[in-house]
Amino acid sequence: MVASLQANIEKTIGKPIAQEDIASFLSLLIERTFDKKELLGEEGKLCKYIYFVTEGSCYSYITDEAGEKHAVQFALEGHWISDLFSFFSGSKALYGIEALEPTTVLMLDKERFQTACDSIPVFDRFFRLLIQNAYVSLQYRLAKTNSEDAEHRYAEFSTLHADFLQRIPQYLIASYLGIKPQSLSRIRKERLLRK
């Protein structure tokens, strides 16, 4: 748990973190376990936490008018997930967050987030970089979704997130990529035949 969090922080900031800083940060976190299909956050309710996944997997989604869920983000061990719009604005959440398997997370509420940023300088930098990288990634994904065909999007996803392919249901990957599950099934079969 501590090792994966420390690795995530050090990878993001690009240098080792002092043990006293990681210990101070850990004292602000709340550990919680969620069952498969249990909600970490609900659409239309305040998102009170940002979550670091230490075990398991979850995803965030938005529900359309027809009641269909559209995957927005996936998080396996070593990843952060939240509805940052709700967390920072205090508005109702745009996204739901659901555990895909039994999942253990470290949770940080807004007050403790602010304490970490104010009292442990490295965390002000860490969270700025984390949010900056998430924003850049989102812009890249939107550009690719609107400019590349489904096969190219899946090929890139497979390359960048090979670890997700074994753990995330295919229908959710299709949703994330903006394609129908049947199309993803066809693309996967064609890729296998070419190998």
Secondary structure, DSSP 4 states (H G I P E B T S, - for coil): -HHHHHHHHHHHHTS---HHHHHHHHTT-EEEEE-TT-EEE-TTSB--EEEEEEES-EEEEEE-TTS-EEEEEEE-TT-EE--HHHHHH-SBPS-EEEESSSEEEEEEEHHHHHHHHHHSHHHHHHHHHHHHHHHHHHHHHHHHHHHS-HHHHHHHHHHHTHHHHTTS-HHHHHHHHTS-HHHHHHHHHHHHHH-
